[in-house]
Amino acid sequence: MNTAVRGSTTALRRAVRSEWTKLRTDPGPAWLLLCLAAVTVSVSAAVAATARCPAADCGQDQVALSLTGVTLGQTLAVIVAVLAVGQEYGTGLIHTTLAAVPRRTTVLAAKAVVVSGAVAAAGVPAVLASALAGRLLLPGNGFTPAHGYAALSLTDGPTLRAVAGSALYLVLVALLALGVAAAVRDTAVATGVVLGLLYLFPLLGHMATDPDLRRHLAQLGPMPAGLAVQATTDLRRLPVGPWAGLGVLALWAAGALLVGALVLRRRDA
């Protein structure tokens, strides 16, 4: 058994090295990751620059405002993950990949490791810069101690949780996209499916007139549930708690990867 485990670990390590080489030598993902960081920070900074709190108790969550760019930056994370699979099917390189690593679940696991690391490498600095932008810009717009708002700081537990959770959110969204791409095998279709899953639940929630239905949609949707991790105020009013919501997104990602692995194993390349 130890020999088998050692062999599987070695195969995974080699597959990860191969996937990293592919990602590193293709300029496309690098530009997309740079765009992910740029879009996340610029949108967050724009929201922080335009938000206003003219009086005390204005009812806004300054941490969530500072991290608004994650909502748009996730689109780039989706594209990076989808291309990790769809591009190989589009070019036929998948045949070479599977010939080099016959165990298909190992291929998908290696892609998951590399995509997660790449998105985290772009996402962590992006959310930190977004929080810094909020710290610098929001006090000038009324988010001051006089109005009940302390300066944003990572030493504050809820703020640290929101920032760390936002980076993890981007990674989980990428893993969700990777699983869908492995099942669908088409870049455009997989991108559409994932973005549809992310944005459909908030759209339905805005259209729903029944408050219970809106609450359930917010609890079940990968995007509204996952982004609950950014909330730092009025937590009791949330449809789902911050970590529980991120857990919902993790279940979506795990389910997508499981389906993708099953399809990858059973269907010809």
Secondary structure, DSSP 8 states (H G I E B T S, - for coil): -HHHHHHHHHHHHHHHHHHHHHHHH-HHHHHHHHHHHHHHHHHHHHHHHH----SS-----HHHHHTTTHHHHHHHHHHHHHHHHHHHHHHTHHHHHHHH---HHHHHHHHHHHHHHHHHHHHHHHHHHHHHHHHHHGGGGT-SGGGT-----TTSHHHHHHHHHHHHHHHHHHHHHHHHHHHH--HHHHHHHHHHHHHHHHHHHHH---HHHHHHHHHH-HHHHHGGGG--S-GGGSSS-HHHHHHHHHHHHHHHHHHHHHHHHHS--
